[in-house]
Amino acid sequence: MSTTSTQPLAAPDETPGSRLLWVFKDTWTIVMQEFMHLLRQPSTFAWQLGMPVVMVLMFVYVFGSAMDVTGMGAGVGYIDYAMPGMFAMTIAFGFMNTAFPVAFNKEKGFMDRFRSMPMSSSAVVTGRGVADIIQAAVDLAVIVGIALAIGWRPAGPVTDTLAAFGLLLWLRFALIFVGIWIGLRVKNTEGAGNLFAIAFPLGFISSVFAPPQMMPGWLGTVAAWNPVSSTASAIRELFQTPGVDLATSTYWIEGHAIAGALIWPVLLLVVFVPLAVRQFQNLSR
Amino acid sequence: MPPTDLAVEARGLTKRYGPTVALDGVDLAVPRGTVHGLLGPNGAGKTTTVRILTTLTRLDEGRATVAGHDVKTSARLVRRAIGLTGQQTAVDDLLTARQNLTMFGRLFRLDKRSAARRADELLEQFSLTDAANRAPKKFSGGMRRRLDLAASMILAPQVLFLDEPTTGLDPAGRREVWHAIRQLAAQGTTVLLTTHYLDEADQLCDRISVVDHGRNLVEDTPAGLKRRIGDERLELTVADLGDLDQAVELVQRATELVADTTPGSSTLSVPVPDGVRALTDVASEIRAAGLDLADIALRRPTLDEAFLQLTGDQAVLTGPTEETS
């Protein structure tokens, strides 16, 4: 053996007071691990953003010219309508960015290693959450940058615009726990990859690209009550998107979009936090 | 915590998954500073045992202490005294080898400087210094596993658990990992490893517990296990198949034992209590008779044979089962 370590190396004792501190410190270590991933493999980040960017360009330039969602004529105002929808969808699909690494960590034995270590076990989850929120904010900044570049402008006051981004991140926060629950539930990363099949209709059967009023009756109702729709409608209201008049909407929920955007994530949290916690505890079955 | 010279002590470990009984009363006693092997086929309960002892899986019945701490009531203390290298190589493929060890060091609550220093020590100890700034994605299987081992050695744990440490490695990788395990054992780390490679248990372990269907079958030293299966065998191959009957006769005259033969094979085999004497006696008979031999050798039973003999009957009765994890 070439080296003798300057022993003893020991994890410091925990007191009830220091336990919370360690949750923060361990969370930070996990967050840094996630960021080092981005630094060392920026292409992952690019791929994650590729999808929304392509969608922006497709919907605005390929379909957009034929779209008349506001009654102002084909193509008129579609950028203003579709961009908030894109923001909401990018955020909504974010749950897969949580589910995939969770499934990966479980499959590759990382979860086991962490759980056999004297670290705070909640940091495994909180670290994921903090990293995901930061990443969602960065994703959003990039999409907003693209939106600004192709001519989208928020018309409301700055505080409303900031509130809109707050609502988006609030939805993303709730979706972390959906992602953790799914990530722990699926057998492996392949299972997580298949989530696209669920995410796609969930993203599209909404007011993201077209108003629910224009869909067949029952589908319109489903779309209007989709949590993603509430967030999309709420931020349109805050951005003062031209041609969007939610107060006269046929769907009650559309008339209460901001309340919906605040309450839907609460409901998601109420359902999925306990589910995620139980799933995490089930690891030790 | 009472002082004990046992690093791992388990009594009657029982674990059920619905109607499936994964562990049906496994006992273990591993003295400090020894290497103990858990040997058994897939589904024997090896992984479940390790998961219980490393606090990853709850115990249904029984009692277990690791480094003097109860796994049920003092899980946190157990975690501070152990290292685990699971079946999967749990290293971060995107970080460099050094970044991996520093990150784990931080999670083991070392301060920044200690974590960095410890990372460098471990890189050197596991001969990874040259690869320190490369990502393990491009490592060989043996290198990845050594990094994995290094990550479980951050706090120089009292007890190291290795779940099938060389499964999936090529022969060179296995030798590298064996070497690393031997070094750790030489430093006094208690090691509990699971394997279904018998030569691995033979090579590394002081004692071996053979388990099957969630129960202990036998516990012994590698040499003791081999003794249990019985004597050495004298194997003799005649150059001309027609001489085989005469060879059997000569062997019987020399050893007073009847040799086994297989139809169509020119080799005979006979268990002999005193191998060397039997070999010289048979050799002189053969020479006196002027028989042409292709080969003559004494063969010790391999652990594989011991293992098959110990588990074989039950395996035949119940068939193989899936490894529960």
Interface residues (C-beta under 8 A of the other chain):
Chain A: M1 S2 T3 S5 Q7 P8 L9 A10 A11 P12 E14 W22 K25 D26 T29 I30 M32 Q33 M36 H37 R40 Q41 E107 K108 G109 F110 D112 R113 F114 R115 S116 M117 P118 M119 L283 S284 R285
Chain B: Y17 R51 T54 T55 L56 T57 R58 R76 R79 R80 I82 L84 G86 Q87 Q88 T89 A90 D92 L94 L95 T96 Q99 M103 F104 R106 L107 F108 R109 L110 S114 R118 E121 E124 Q125 A135 A151 S152 I154 L155 A156 Q183 A186 Q187
